[in-house]
Amino acid sequence: MNSLFAYSKSYQYVFALLFLIPLIGISQYTDVINSNRPGVSVSAYAVGKNVVQAEMGLFYEQRDHTILNTESNIWGTDVSLRYGLLFERLELNYEGTFQDQKITFLNFDLEGKRRDFSRNRLGLKYLIYDPFKNPEANKPNLYSWRANHKFQFKNLLPAVSLYGGANFVLGDNPFYIGEPTISYRGMIATQSRLTPRFVLITNTAYDRISTDDPELSYTISLSHAFRNPKWSVFVEHQGIDSDRYSDLLIRGGIAHLLKENLQFDFNMGASLKNTPTRIFFGIGGSYRMDFHKDSLKPIEDQEADQNGGAIDKKAMKKKKIKKDKKNKGSGAEDVNLGPSKKQLKKLKKAEKKKKKESSEIDF
């Protein structure tokens, strides 16, 4: 078997260290689309109950193999359909990649074509642990803007989800000759918000189970939101190891949130080896149809003060809402940048006032 880390022992130490770093995630359902594009990594979080999301793209790849002495041009499209099923933590998803590959065998001056699904997969993902489940443990620090925006070791605690699914090979697929119609896939996905602007995702998968050539792979993805959070960039590393195919890939790209339910993206990447050499790029978008409704919780099941405590005498007065057209919308990549310095001062002042009022004795 060609080893995934055959190049040098230093790769083993670097990647092993990365795997040992635990990670954390962000909120479950959000008002803004949270897409897995433009990378191939999968978020630990589901899209939310009754949310339908489509993520599609077009790509081109130049693939050359030095040992087989072949050259390939590949055009294709990939699609991911996601649906929040039954629970907030559960997601049903379909992933498909259809590609047209033109191969030139340089030794024989021959050309061939392959056209079919290189990926045709259906699965379920379930969030088993969410470090942000308790909002009380994740309140902003009212006394320090820096404390809310710097890296903290508690942010290494990961959100974790489990995935189980099946691959389907239909008809005479030239990419999977002789493989069974159905094989299986399992995966662990983790997600971490290192700071309000940086999100780290890892996937560790065991694929094509029950075939003669099962595949072990990992993906490490780091995304960053700019000061204008509608723009974000990412860099991603992927490793694949099997008797059938092994590779080390690096890719990066940019995403732009056009509307709360619409995102566009661009990505490009290459392989770190020459058997084969791969250079690829793609464009795509994600669109969400939101039918989500918050579930009501009976008052007897709610904790004390869960609804905000005593009613303020000015609570029924209408508040004037100032609209900022320039910064309308939330951010790409589901990033919450936290309160500003000005907002922190107001929160701090309100907290002091509340403490003072609560300490007064009424007769």
C-alpha positions as CSV (number, residue, x, y, z in Angstrom):
1,M,0.0,0.0,0.0
2,N,1.2,3.5,-0.8
3,S,1.5,5.3,2.5
4,L,-0.3,8.6,2.9
5,F,2.8,10.0,4.6
6,A,5.5,8.4,2.4
7,Y,7.3,11.7,1.7
8,S,9.0,12.3,5.0
9,K,8.6,11.6,8.7
10,S,8.1,15.3,9.4
11,Y,4.6,15.0,7.8
12,Q,3.7,12.3,10.3
13,Y,4.6,14.5,13.3
14,V,2.9,17.6,11.9
15,F,-0.4,15.9,11.0
16,A,-0.4,13.8,14.2
17,L,-0.1,17.0,16.2
18,L,-3.0,18.6,14.3
19,F,-5.2,15.5,15.0
20,L,-4.5,15.8,18.7
21,I,-5.8,19.4,18.9
22,P,-9.4,19.3,19.9
23,L,-11.8,21.8,18.3
24,I,-15.1,23.7,19.0
25,G,-18.0,24.9,17.0
26,I,-20.6,27.6,16.6
27,S,-24.3,27.9,16.8
28,Q,-26.8,25.3,15.5
29,Y,-29.5,27.1,13.6
30,T,-28.7,30.6,12.4
31,D,-30.5,33.3,10.4
32,V,-27.7,33.3,7.9
33,I,-26.8,30.5,5.5
34,N,-23.9,28.3,6.7
35,S,-22.4,26.4,3.7
36,N,-19.8,23.7,3.5
37,R,-18.5,25.3,0.3
38,P,-16.1,26.2,-1.1
39,G,-14.0,23.5,0.5
40,V,-14.8,19.8,0.8
41,S,-14.8,19.7,4.6
42,V,-18.1,19.1,6.3
43,S,-19.3,21.3,9.2
44,A,-20.1,19.6,12.5
45,Y,-23.5,21.4,12.7
46,A,-26.7,20.6,10.9
47,V,-28.5,23.3,8.9
48,G,-31.4,23.3,11.3
49,K,-34.8,21.6,11.4
50,N,-36.9,22.1,8.2
51,V,-34.1,24.0,6.4
52,V,-33.5,23.0,2.8
53,Q,-30.1,23.9,1.4
54,A,-28.5,23.4,-2.1
55,E,-24.8,23.8,-2.6
56,M,-23.6,23.5,-6.3
57,G,-20.5,24.2,-8.4
58,L,-18.6,23.8,-11.6
59,F,-15.0,22.7,-11.8
60,Y,-12.1,22.1,-14.1
61,E,-9.0,19.9,-13.4
62,Q,-5.7,19.2,-15.2
63,R,-4.4,15.8,-14.1
64,D,-1.1,14.3,-15.3
65,H,0.5,11.0,-14.2
66,T,4.3,10.7,-14.6
67,I,4.5,6.9,-14.2
68,L,1.5,6.0,-16.4
69,N,2.5,8.8,-18.8
70,T,-1.0,10.1,-19.2
71,E,-2.6,13.5,-19.4
72,S,-6.3,14.3,-18.4
73,N,-8.7,17.2,-18.8
74,I,-11.7,17.0,-16.5
75,W,-14.8,19.1,-16.5
76,G,-17.5,18.4,-13.9
77,T,-20.2,19.6,-11.5
78,D,-20.8,18.8,-7.9
79,V,-23.9,19.2,-5.8
80,S,-24.8,18.8,-2.1
81,L,-28.4,18.8,-0.9
82,R,-28.9,19.2,2.8
83,Y,-32.1,19.0,4.9
84,G,-32.7,19.4,8.6
85,L,-34.6,16.3,9.5
86,L,-36.8,15.8,12.6
87,F,-34.3,17.4,15.1
88,E,-32.1,20.5,15.2
89,R,-29.1,18.2,15.5
90,L,-29.9,15.8,12.6
91,E,-29.2,16.4,8.9
92,L,-30.0,14.3,5.8
93,N,-27.7,15.0,2.9
94,Y,-26.9,13.9,-0.6
95,E,-23.5,14.5,-2.3
96,G,-22.9,14.0,-6.0
97,T,-20.1,14.7,-8.4
98,F,-20.5,14.1,-12.1
99,Q,-17.5,14.5,-14.3
100,D,-16.3,14.1,-17.9
101,Q,-12.7,13.1,-18.3
102,K,-10.6,13.0,-21.5
103,I,-7.5,10.9,-21.1
104,T,-4.5,10.9,-23.5
105,F,-2.1,7.9,-23.3
106,L,1.1,9.4,-24.4
107,N,3.0,6.1,-24.9
108,F,0.5,4.9,-27.4
109,D,-0.9,8.2,-28.8
110,L,-4.4,7.1,-27.8
111,E,-7.3,9.0,-26.3
112,G,-10.1,7.8,-24.1
113,K,-13.1,9.2,-22.3
114,R,-14.8,8.5,-19.0
115,R,-18.1,10.0,-18.0
116,D,-20.1,9.2,-14.9
117,F,-20.5,9.9,-11.2
118,S,-17.2,9.9,-9.3
119,R,-19.3,10.5,-6.1
120,N,-22.9,9.5,-5.4
121,R,-23.5,9.4,-1.7
122,L,-26.5,9.6,0.8
123,G,-26.0,9.9,4.5
124,L,-27.1,11.2,7.9
125,K,-25.1,13.5,10.3
126,Y,-25.9,14.0,14.0
127,L,-24.4,16.4,16.4
128,I,-23.5,14.5,19.5
129,Y,-21.8,17.4,21.5
130,D,-22.2,21.1,21.3
131,P,-20.0,23.3,23.6
132,F,-22.3,26.3,23.1
133,K,-25.4,24.4,24.3
134,N,-25.3,26.4,27.6
135,P,-25.5,30.2,26.7
136,E,-24.7,31.2,30.3
137,A,-21.2,29.7,29.9
138,N,-20.5,31.7,26.7
139,K,-21.6,35.3,27.7
140,P,-19.3,38.1,26.6
141,N,-16.9,39.7,29.0
142,L,-18.4,43.1,29.8
143,Y,-15.2,44.5,31.1
144,S,-12.8,43.7,28.3
145,W,-13.2,43.9,24.5
146,R,-9.9,42.2,24.0
147,A,-11.0,39.2,26.1
148,N,-13.8,38.6,23.7
149,H,-11.6,38.7,20.6
150,K,-8.4,36.9,21.6
151,F,-7.7,33.2,21.5
152,Q,-8.7,31.3,24.6
153,F,-7.9,27.7,25.5
154,K,-11.5,27.0,26.3
155,N,-12.1,27.5,22.5
156,L,-10.3,24.2,21.9
157,L,-13.2,22.3,23.2
158,P,-14.8,20.7,20.0
159,A,-18.3,20.4,18.7
160,V,-18.5,16.8,17.4
161,S,-20.8,15.1,15.0
162,L,-21.0,11.6,13.6
163,Y,-21.8,10.7,10.0
164,G,-23.0,7.4,8.5
165,G,-23.9,6.9,4.8
166,A,-23.7,4.8,1.7
167,N,-22.0,5.2,-1.7
168,F,-23.9,4.0,-4.8
169,V,-22.3,2.8,-8.0
170,L,-25.0,2.5,-10.6
171,G,-24.5,0.7,-14.0
172,D,-21.1,0.3,-15.6
173,N,-19.3,3.1,-13.9
174,P,-15.8,3.6,-15.5
175,F,-14.4,5.2,-12.3
176,Y,-15.3,2.1,-10.1
177,I,-15.0,-1.0,-12.3
178,G,-16.0,-4.2,-10.5
179,E,-17.1,-2.5,-7.3
180,P,-20.3,-3.5,-5.5
181,T,-23.4,-1.3,-6.0
182,I,-23.4,-0.2,-2.4
183,S,-20.5,0.5,0.0
184,Y,-20.5,2.4,3.3
185,R,-18.9,5.5,4.8
186,G,-18.4,6.6,8.4
187,M,-17.0,10.0,9.5
188,I,-16.2,12.1,12.6
189,A,-16.5,15.9,12.1
190,T,-15.3,18.5,14.5
191,Q,-15.7,22.3,14.4
192,S,-13.9,25.0,16.4
193,R,-14.3,28.8,16.7
194,L,-10.7,29.6,17.7
195,T,-11.6,33.4,17.7
196,P,-14.7,35.3,16.5
197,R,-13.0,35.4,13.1
198,F,-11.3,32.0,12.8
199,V,-13.1,28.7,12.4
200,L,-11.3,25.4,12.3
201,I,-13.0,22.2,10.9
202,T,-11.6,18.6,10.8
203,N,-13.1,15.5,9.2
204,T,-11.8,12.0,9.6
205,A,-13.5,9.4,7.4
206,Y,-13.4,5.7,6.5
207,D,-14.9,5.3,3.1
208,R,-15.9,2.6,0.6
209,I,-16.3,0.1,3.4
210,S,-17.1,-3.5,2.2
211,T,-15.1,-3.0,-1.0
212,D,-11.7,-4.5,-1.8
213,D,-10.1,-1.0,-1.5
214,P,-11.5,0.9,1.5
215,E,-10.3,4.4,1.8
216,L,-9.0,6.4,4.9
217,S,-9.0,10.2,4.6
218,Y,-8.8,13.3,6.7
219,T,-9.5,17.0,6.0
220,I,-8.3,20.1,8.0
221,S,-9.9,23.4,7.1
222,L,-9.3,26.9,8.5
223,S,-11.6,29.8,7.5
224,H,-11.3,33.5,8.3
225,A,-13.9,36.3,8.1
226,F,-12.7,39.8,7.2
227,R,-13.7,43.0,9.0
228,N,-16.6,43.0,6.6
229,P,-17.8,39.5,7.6
230,K,-19.7,39.1,4.3
231,W,-16.3,38.1,2.9
232,S,-14.3,35.1,4.1
233,V,-11.3,33.1,2.9
234,F,-10.2,29.5,3.7
235,V,-7.3,27.2,3.3
236,E,-7.7,23.4,3.5
237,H,-5.5,20.3,3.5
238,Q,-6.8,16.8,2.6
239,G,-5.1,13.4,2.8
240,I,-6.3,10.2,1.1
241,D,-4.9,6.7,1.6
242,S,-6.0,3.5,-0.1
243,D,-4.6,0.7,-2.3
244,R,-6.7,2.2,-5.1
245,Y,-5.6,5.9,-4.8
246,S,-3.5,8.0,-2.4
247,D,-2.9,11.7,-2.4
248,L,-2.1,14.9,-0.5
249,L,-4.1,17.9,-1.6
250,I,-4.1,21.6,-0.7
251,R,-6.8,24.1,-1.7
252,G,-8.0,27.6,-0.8
253,G,-10.6,30.0,-1.8
254,I,-13.0,32.9,-1.0
255,A,-16.7,33.2,-0.3
256,H,-19.1,36.2,-0.4
257,L,-22.4,36.4,1.3
258,L,-24.7,38.2,-1.2
259,K,-27.9,37.8,0.9
260,E,-28.8,36.0,4.1
261,N,-29.8,32.9,2.1
262,L,-27.3,33.2,-0.9
263,Q,-23.6,32.7,-1.1
264,F,-21.1,32.7,-4.0
265,D,-17.6,31.2,-3.9
266,F,-14.4,30.5,-5.8
267,N,-11.7,27.9,-5.0
268,M,-8.5,26.4,-6.4
269,G,-5.9,23.9,-5.4
270,A,-3.3,21.3,-6.3
271,S,-1.8,18.0,-5.3
272,L,1.5,17.6,-3.4
273,K,2.7,14.6,-5.5
274,N,3.1,13.7,-9.2
275,T,1.3,10.4,-9.3
276,P,-0.9,12.1,-10.4
277,T,-0.2,15.8,-10.5
278,R,-3.5,17.7,-10.1
279,I,-4.3,21.4,-10.6
280,F,-8.0,22.4,-10.3
281,F,-10.3,25.4,-9.7
282,G,-14.0,25.8,-9.4
283,I,-16.9,28.3,-8.9
284,G,-20.2,27.8,-7.2
285,G,-22.9,29.0,-4.9
286,S,-25.2,28.0,-2.0
287,Y,-28.9,28.7,-1.6
288,R,-31.1,28.1,1.4
289,M,-34.9,27.8,1.8
290,D,-35.7,28.4,5.4
291,F,-38.9,26.8,6.8
292,H,-37.5,26.7,10.3
293,K,-39.7,27.5,13.3
294,D,-38.5,27.7,16.9
295,S,-40.1,25.1,19.1
296,L,-42.1,26.4,22.1
297,K,-41.0,25.3,25.6
298,P,-43.7,25.0,28.3
299,I,-43.2,27.5,31.1
300,E,-43.1,24.8,33.7
301,D,-40.1,23.3,32.0
302,Q,-38.2,26.5,31.9
303,E,-35.6,27.5,34.4
304,A,-36.0,30.5,36.7
305,D,-35.2,33.9,35.1
306,Q,-35.0,32.1,31.7
307,N,-37.4,34.7,30.2
308,G,-35.3,37.7,31.3
309,G,-36.5,38.2,34.9
310,A,-38.6,41.1,36.1
311,I,-40.4,43.2,33.5
312,D,-39.0,46.7,33.1
313,K,-41.5,49.6,33.3
314,K,-40.3,50.9,29.9
315,A,-40.5,47.4,28.3
316,M,-43.8,48.2,26.5
317,K,-42.5,51.3,24.8
318,K,-41.6,51.1,21.2
319,K,-38.0,51.4,20.4
320,K,-36.6,53.2,17.5
321,I,-34.6,51.0,15.2
322,K,-31.7,52.5,13.3
323,K,-31.0,50.8,10.0
324,D,-27.4,50.7,8.7
325,K,-27.8,49.9,5.0
326,K,-24.0,49.7,4.5
327,N,-23.5,46.9,7.0
328,K,-26.9,45.2,6.6
329,G,-26.9,41.4,7.3
330,S,-24.8,39.2,9.4
331,G,-21.6,37.5,8.3
332,A,-20.4,34.8,6.0
333,E,-19.3,31.4,7.5
334,D,-21.7,31.9,10.4
335,V,-19.2,34.1,12.3
336,N,-20.4,36.1,15.3
337,L,-17.9,38.9,15.9
338,G,-19.3,39.7,19.3
339,P,-20.1,43.1,20.9
340,S,-18.2,46.3,20.0
341,K,-16.3,48.4,22.5
342,K,-19.2,50.9,22.6
343,Q,-21.7,48.1,23.2
344,L,-19.6,46.7,26.0
345,K,-19.6,50.0,27.8
346,K,-23.4,50.1,27.6
347,L,-23.7,46.6,28.8
348,K,-21.3,47.2,31.7
349,K,-23.3,50.4,32.7
350,A,-26.6,48.5,32.6
351,E,-25.2,45.6,34.7
352,K,-24.0,48.1,37.4
353,K,-27.4,49.8,37.5
354,K,-29.1,46.4,37.8
355,K,-26.8,45.4,40.7
356,K,-27.4,48.7,42.5
357,E,-31.2,48.4,42.2
358,S,-31.2,44.8,43.4
359,S,-29.2,45.8,46.5
360,E,-31.8,48.4,47.6
361,I,-34.3,47.3,50.3
362,D,-37.9,48.1,49.8
363,F,-40.1,48.8,52.9
